[in-house]
């Protein structure tokens, strides 16, 4: 690449004391020659922001006054990047490590295809060979957005996908200018899926680059109740916003069936079912 586009890497941090140093170490060891790092902190209480500042003074640091969620938090960094004339922004989770040549491969794929607006790597589970994400599929009939890792091992060239994971997502500035930023209707989950859907409506598709790799160290102790709640409420927002018109009637019928089944699960003292019900109630009350 003769002239390397300027990349701003946005790392959203929230209580990432156990992972932020390793994440930033991997970023600053990359082969890519033209990038800046922006750490946006969602009001962490574990000292992780101070830790990162001490070890990585070359990064930009922005502290939010409260935890504003994934979309709004990342948008703070994206706005900063666009003001600094970024050609691309790259969203990277604070619990992820990036290989030295990954950003170079992602940018190369994006530069070769003017309509590729959102580009992502293959993401592995920690230090294993198990693939966590290698493409996404939106299942409109069952109201799910799932990881579709089928066939990636047999692919060499970049391929289209319905969405790229926000864990590691390269976005062209043209997409941001035409589509807008991540929707702040979502606090956690589905904002990446929604962004890719909106980008496609504006003429930009999403790509996965098989040779580009990121390693995601998702916390095993993550609160299942909280995750269930946000997946449900964000899923409701996404599908009511984006379901094709000809499937709307089916969506409401399917949702009716899901709610009825969940009520039975609540009666059987299923803790996660209670979180699902809470999400239904909060979504209804927020409308």
Order of alpha helices (4+ residues) and beta strands (2+ residues): beta-alpha-beta-alpha-beta-alpha-beta-beta-alpha-beta-beta-beta-beta-beta-beta-alpha-alpha-beta-alpha-alpha-alpha
